[in-house]
Structure formats: structure tokens, C-alpha cells
Amino acid sequence: MLNSNNSILDRLLQIRRGVKPGGGWYNHKPLLLLALIDRMEEGVIEENAFPVDERLNELFRQRWQWLEPDSNAGNITRPLHHLSKDRLWCLVDHNDQEITDFIGSFNTLRDRVAYGQLDPELFAYLQEP
């Protein structure tokens, strides 16, 4: 089990993040992961199927304001898509097919996506006490 946990931690540490003009890192992906963990801690996520809804967007914005209070809230559509490139997350449509194209509108995203899903190993790791 230790090797599995180390593998997950290594993957989390290797999340690709863009560099901001003038220096620093974009924080969209880590903040999305924190919002997903928040949803789990609320007790509403019993299986690895996260609704892409207004509550997730709200939690993402709260985390954004906590970390970057002097900037506008980040757009959740980008990390919802780009986190899949790190193989930690995917979006699934109503036909149980993975969505691979970028959808820039939250309303369109919410309509097209049935749920988002964490990597099964990551989901299991986050459920451990």
C-alpha cells in the first residue's frame, strides 16, 4: 500500500501548471482538487462521480479567493478540462463517454457533463482515514 500512496503523491506533485506572466504558477488545478476534496468532506460524494454543478463552482471560487484575494475568480472550466491531461481526472458525458474537447462555458459544460471522475487510485487514497 505504501508504494501506491507514494505513486499518487508523486503524481500530485507532478501536476503540470502554467507559468504566469511575470513569474509564479497558475493555481487552477490544485484549487480544483481542493474543491473536489471539499465535496467529499461534505459527505455528498459516495462514489467516484462528482457533479459538475454550481456547488463545485462555488467551492472553487472560495478556494480561489482564499489563495488569490486580489484577483478575479478563476474560471473552473479550464482546470476541469486540463486536469485530465495529468490523468488524475476526467469528464464523462450522459452516454458514459469521456469528454476530451475543451468546453469554455460553464453552462454548456454543466449541460454536457454527466459527472467528473477522479483517477480511481486517487479517489481511494482520498477516502482513507
Disulfide bonds with the S-S distance in Angstrom:
none
